Amino acid sequence: MTVTPDPRIVVVTTEFLRGDHSVLDFTYAFRGAVNDVVQARPLAGVEVDLFYALEEWETAGWDGRPDVVDRLRVLARSVVTGR
C-alpha cells in the first residue's frame, strides 16, 4: 500500500526544492509538519525516508553532507512528484 505524503509535508518539501529553505530551515519546517501529521497517523513511505535522511544530514560530517543533500533532493522530488 502506497501512502500519499501529507499535504503539509509536500508544501515544506516543495519550498525546499524551490530554494526557499536551506537544509537547516527545511529540517525545522519538516519537523513542524511532522509534529502535526503524527498527531493523526504515523509517518509512512517517503515521509520516513525523508525523516531519516534529515537525521543523517544532522549527524554527517562536513565532508559527508553534500552526498546527503543530493539524497534529500531526490527524496524531495519523489514527495512532490508522487514517484
C-alpha positions, 0 to 999 in steps of 0.5 A: 500500500502506497501512502500519499505524503501529507499535504503539509509535508509536500508544501515544506518539501516543495519550498525546499526544492524551490530554494526557499529553505536551506537544509537547516530551515527545511529540517525545522519546517519538516519537523513542524509538519511532522509534529502535526501529521503524527498527531493523526497517523504515523509517518509512512513511505517517503515521509520516513525516508525523508525523516531519516535522511534529515537525521543523517544530514544532522549527524554527517560530517562536513565532508559527508553532507553534500552526498546527503543533500543530493539524497534529500533532493531526490527524496524531495522530488519523489514527495512532490512528484508522487514517484 
